[in-house]
């Protein structure tokens, strides 16, 4: 089947919004909806290498382009947990048919930035059930170790 995902700039279930940067500069981050105040949405901008604190958790910001140029993943190292949005799904990967989407860049983001976080790392995708990087490395029809060997 085809990779699944939403359109560029669509808010995903985790409240993260993909940013589309101007054509003449490299994207460096995304706007994150952090709540509402007096009826108005509140957003902050995160940059690659930043950390984001949610309650008592500190999450690393990891740039994972491909689905969109500025896509980031949030990773909590102590619990081996990631919020990946539309980069990776159980059994699939994010769409790359959007303007500035790049299939090879998405594959590289997954294999070079997510896989090194460990097979035991559980992740929440933008849609569908949770999985682990280890499970996807064994079974995913787009990025399994067997397929990419």
N, C-alpha and C positions, 0 to 999 in steps of 0.2 A: 504494500500500500504506500500511499504518499505520506511524507512527513506531515505532521499536524502543527497548527499554530494559528495565531491571530495576526491581524494587520499591524503594520508599523504605527507606533504611537497609541495603540489601544492599551487601555489600562488592563493589566492582568489581575488574576485573583489575589495575588500577593500584594497588590497596591503599587507595584513597581511599573513605571512607564518607560518604554524604550524611547530614547532621544534620537532624533535625526539631526545631525550636525550640518552646518553649511558645507557646500561642496569643496570649498578651498581650505578646509582645515580638518585634521584628524579628530574624531570624537573622543572625548575624555571622560564622560560620565553620563548620569541620568538623573532626572528629577524623581524624587521619591515622595509620594503622598504620605504625610505623617499624621493626618487627622484634619479636623475642622475646628475653626474658631469663629464664633459669631456668624455661623452660616457660610463662611468662606473656606475653601480648601487651603490647607497649608502644605507647602512642598519645600524640600531642601535639595540642594544639588550635591551629589557625591562624586568624587574623583577616584580614579584608579589608585589603589594603594591606601585609600582611606579606610577607617573602620567606622562602623555604625553601631551605636548602643541601643538595644531594645530591651527595656526592663533591666535585668541583671546580665544580659548576654551582650558580648561584643562580637560583632560579625566583621570579617574581612571582606573587602570589596575587590572582586576579581573581574577584570575586563575579559569578556568572552564574545568577541564579535563573530559575525557570520549570519545569524538570524537577522540582526540589524547591526549597524556599525558600532553603536554605543552600548550594547547590551552588557550588563554586569550580573554577576552571580554573588550571592551573599553566603559566606561560609563561616561556620562556628567550629573551629578546630578542636576544642576540648571534647565535644560530643560527636565529632565526625558527622556533621549535618550541614546540608547546603540547600539553599533556595535558588533553583536554576532557571525559573521562568520557562520561556519557550526555546531554550537551547537543547534540552534533552528530555525525552519522555520514556516511560516504560515501553520498550519495543520500537521506539521511533526517535526522530530528531526534529528540530524546528524547521519551519519553511525557510527557504532562501530565495523565493521568487519575488520578493519585494524590491523596490528600488534600493540599491546598495547592499542587498543581501548577497552573500558569497558562500557557496556550498563548501569549497575547500577550506575557507577560513573557519567555517563552523566545525568541520571535521577536526581541523587543527586545534581549535579552542577546546573541544571535548577531549581529544587525546593528549594534548600537551599541557592543558591547564586543569582539567577536572580529574582525569585518571590518576595523576600523581598525588591527589588528595587521599587516595587509599580506597581499596575495594570495599572496605567496611563502611564507607561514607554513605549514609542514607540521603536521599534528595527528594524535594518537593518540586514537581514540574509545574508549569503554568496551567496544565489541564491534566486530568486523569490521576491514576493511583501513584503513590510513592514507589520508589525502587531504591536499589543501591548501585553504586558504580560497578561493583563486582558482578552483580547480576547482568547489567547491561554489557559489560566487557565479554561475558560468556554468551549472551543470547540476542543482543540487539542486531537486527538485520541491516543496520547502517554503519555501526561503529564497533562491532564486536572484534576482539583480537583476532579471531579466525578469519573474518572477512578482510581485515586490513593487513593481514600478514603477507 
